[in-house]
């Protein structure tokens, strides 16, 4: 065999062996891919469940905060009414105290 033909045959053999090795090492089996996808899907589902739970807790906290705010506003309104009534009674109490102070003791 001539050196040129021998070189071409050798390079073909090397190319075939290299391509065969690469094709065998780069292929993933269907079971492996399914297993990897199942693992990722499980992680995604777990994160989604945690996010949903956190969202529900945030909604509940927001609702409680709004209820507390409404109760605080009602308490403020009641306190303002009480202050107004106290302001109305203050002159009466002062007048009664002045009359009592002006009276002479009986004994």
C-alpha positions as a Markdown table, in Angstrom:
| # | Residue | x | y | z |
|---|---|---|---|---|
| 1 | Unk | 0.0 | 0.0 | 0.0 |
| 2 | Unk | 1.3 | 3.4 | -0.8 |
| 3 | Unk | 2.0 | 5.9 | 2.0 |
| 4 | Unk | -0.8 | 8.2 | 0.8 |
| 5 | Unk | -3.4 | 5.5 | 0.7 |
| 6 | Unk | -2.2 | 4.2 | 4.1 |
| 7 | Unk | -2.5 | 7.8 | 5.6 |
| 8 | Unk | -6.0 | 8.2 | 4.2 |
| 9 | Unk | -7.1 | 4.8 | 5.6 |
| 10 | Unk | -5.5 | 5.6 | 9.0 |
| 11 | Unk | -7.1 | 9.0 | 9.2 |
| 12 | Unk | -10.5 | 7.5 | 8.2 |
| 13 | Unk | -10.1 | 4.9 | 11.0 |
| 14 | Unk | -9.2 | 7.5 | 13.5 |
| 15 | Unk | -12.1 | 9.7 | 12.5 |
| 16 | Unk | -14.6 | 6.8 | 12.7 |
| 17 | Unk | -13.3 | 5.7 | 16.1 |
| 18 | Unk | -13.4 | 9.4 | 17.4 |
| 19 | Unk | -16.9 | 9.9 | 16.1 |
| 20 | Unk | -18.1 | 6.6 | 17.5 |
| 21 | Unk | -16.6 | 7.5 | 20.9 |
| 22 | Unk | -18.1 | 10.9 | 21.0 |
| 23 | Unk | -21.5 | 9.7 | 19.9 |
| 24 | Unk | -21.6 | 7.0 | 22.6 |
| 25 | Unk | -20.5 | 9.4 | 25.4 |
| 26 | Unk | -22.8 | 12.3 | 24.4 |
| 27 | Unk | -26.0 | 10.3 | 24.3 |
| 28 | Unk | -28.3 | 10.3 | 27.3 |
| 29 | Unk | -30.7 | 7.5 | 27.7 |
| 30 | Unk | -34.4 | 8.3 | 27.9 |
| 31 | Unk | -34.6 | 7.0 | 31.5 |
| 32 | Unk | -31.8 | 9.3 | 32.6 |
| 33 | Unk | -33.5 | 12.3 | 31.0 |
| 34 | Unk | -36.8 | 11.4 | 32.5 |
| 35 | Unk | -35.2 | 11.0 | 35.9 |
| 36 | Unk | -33.5 | 14.4 | 35.7 |
| 37 | Unk | -36.7 | 16.1 | 34.5 |
| 38 | Unk | -38.6 | 14.4 | 37.4 |
| 39 | Unk | -36.0 | 15.8 | 39.9 |
| 40 | Unk | -36.3 | 19.3 | 38.5 |
| 41 | Unk | -40.1 | 19.0 | 38.4 |
| 42 | Unk | -40.2 | 18.0 | 42.1 |
| 43 | Unk | -38.0 | 20.9 | 43.0 |
| 44 | Unk | -40.2 | 23.3 | 41.1 |
| 45 | Unk | -43.4 | 21.9 | 42.7 |
| 46 | Unk | -41.8 | 22.3 | 46.2 |
| 47 | Unk | -40.8 | 25.9 | 45.5 |
| 48 | Unk | -44.3 | 26.6 | 44.1 |
| 49 | Unk | -45.9 | 25.1 | 47.2 |
| 50 | Unk | -43.8 | 27.3 | 49.5 |
| 51 | Unk | -44.5 | 30.4 | 47.4 |
| 52 | Unk | -48.3 | 29.7 | 47.6 |
| 53 | Unk | -48.1 | 29.2 | 51.3 |
| 54 | Unk | -46.1 | 32.4 | 51.8 |
| 55 | Unk | -48.7 | 34.3 | 49.6 |
| 56 | Unk | -51.6 | 32.9 | 51.7 |
| 57 | Unk | -49.8 | 33.9 | 54.9 |
| 58 | Unk | -49.1 | 37.4 | 53.5 |
| 59 | Unk | -52.8 | 37.8 | 52.6 |
| 60 | Unk | -53.9 | 36.7 | 56.1 |
| 61 | Unk | -51.5 | 39.1 | 57.7 |
| 62 | Unk | -52.7 | 41.9 | 55.4 |
| 63 | Unk | -56.3 | 41.2 | 56.4 |
| 64 | Unk | -55.4 | 41.2 | 60.1 |
| 65 | Unk | -53.6 | 44.5 | 59.7 |
| 66 | Unk | -56.6 | 46.0 | 57.9 |
| 67 | Unk | -58.9 | 44.8 | 60.7 |
| 68 | Unk | -56.6 | 46.2 | 63.3 |
| 69 | Unk | -56.5 | 49.5 | 61.5 |
| 70 | Unk | -60.3 | 49.7 | 61.4 |
| 71 | Unk | -60.5 | 48.9 | 65.1 |
| 72 | Unk | -57.9 | 51.6 | 65.8 |
| 73 | Unk | -60.0 | 54.1 | 63.9 |
| 74 | Unk | -63.1 | 53.2 | 65.9 |
| 75 | Unk | -61.2 | 53.5 | 69.1 |
| 76 | Unk | -59.9 | 57.0 | 68.1 |
| 77 | Unk | -63.5 | 58.1 | 67.2 |
| 78 | Unk | -64.7 | 56.9 | 70.7 |
| 79 | Unk | -61.9 | 58.7 | 72.4 |
| 80 | Unk | -62.7 | 61.9 | 70.5 |
| 81 | Unk | -66.3 | 61.6 | 71.6 |
| 82 | Unk | -65.3 | 61.1 | 75.2 |
| 83 | Unk | -63.0 | 64.1 | 75.1 |
| 84 | Unk | -65.8 | 66.2 | 73.7 |
| 85 | Unk | -68.1 | 65.1 | 76.5 |
| 86 | Unk | -65.4 | 65.8 | 79.0 |
| 87 | Unk | -64.9 | 69.3 | 77.5 |
| 88 | Unk | -68.7 | 69.9 | 77.8 |
| 89 | Unk | -68.7 | 68.8 | 81.5 |
| 90 | Unk | -65.7 | 70.7 | 82.6 |
| 91 | Unk | -67.4 | 74.1 | 83.0 |
| 92 | Unk | -70.2 | 72.5 | 85.0 |
| 93 | Unk | -67.8 | 70.8 | 87.4 |
| 94 | Unk | -65.9 | 74.1 | 87.8 |
| 95 | Unk | -69.1 | 75.9 | 88.6 |
| 96 | Unk | -70.1 | 73.2 | 91.2 |
| 97 | Unk | -66.6 | 73.4 | 92.8 |
| 98 | Unk | -66.8 | 77.2 | 93.0 |
| 99 | Unk | -70.2 | 77.0 | 94.7 |
| 100 | Unk | -69.0 | 74.5 | 97.2 |
| 101 | Unk | -65.9 | 76.6 | 97.9 |
| 102 | Unk | -68.1 | 79.7 | 98.5 |
| 103 | Unk | -70.4 | 77.9 | 101.1 |
| 104 | Unk | -69.5 | 78.1 | 104.6 |
| 105 | Unk | -69.1 | 74.8 | 106.5 |
| 106 | Unk | -72.0 | 73.8 | 108.8 |
| 107 | Unk | -69.9 | 72.9 | 111.7 |
